[in-house]
């Protein structure tokens, strides 16, 4: 397992999880914040991806973390990755 940083948001933008212009993070000086998401990648391919957002109410996904918690995603990944 490997973890990588994304200091320039290049991956975040390419993955479609950049929160572009919501005034919340921008108002407190957070630029190029990513949405709350989980992505399962196998051999360089995205196998499973969930974004915890409500585009009208909570684009960052802060109020809906249950969408990306282990209890929610592990069973789905087990179904996909056998």
N, C-alpha and C positions, 0 to 999 in steps of 0.2 A: 504494500500500500504506500502511495506517495501523496504528499500534500504540496501544493505549489501556491505561491503568493501571486497576486495580480495587481501590483502597485499602479499600473497605468490603465487599468480597467479594460484592457484589450480583450481578455477572455470573457469578462462580464458582458461586454457589448456584443461579442460574437455569439454568446450563448442566449442572448435575448433577455437577460435578467437585470439590465441597467434601469434604475428608476430615474427617468430623464428629468422631469421638471416639476415634480411635486413640491409645493412650497414648504412642507414640514421640515425635511432635512436641510433644504437650502437655507431656511430661516435661521438655523443654528450653525451654519457654516459647513455642512456636510455636502460635498460635491461628489457626483458620480457614485452614489451609494447603490449597492445592489439590492435587489429584492430578496426576501427570505425564500430560499429554495433548496431543493436537494436534487442531486443528479447522480445517477448510477451509470458509470461508464465501464464497459467491458471491451477490452482490446481496441480502445480508441473510438468506440461507437457509443453514443448515448442510447442506453437501453430503457431508462426510466427517468422521468423528470417531472417534478411537481413544483409549482410556484404557489406559495401561501399568500395569495393576494385577493383582494376584492377591489377591482379597478375603480369603482365609484366611491368606496368608503375607506379602504386601507390598502393603497398600492404597494406599501412596503411589506405587508404580511405580518406586521407586528401583533395585530390583534387576532390572527389566525394561525398561531404556531403549530397547532395540532395537526395541520395538513402535512407537516414535514417531520413530525416526531417519530422516533423509532417504532412505537406501537402501531402507527399507521402505515409506515412504508416497508417495514421488514416483511410482512406477509405478502405484499405485492411484489417485492423483489424476489422472494422465494418462488412465487408463481412463474415469474419470467425467467429466472436464472436457475434452471434445473440441471 
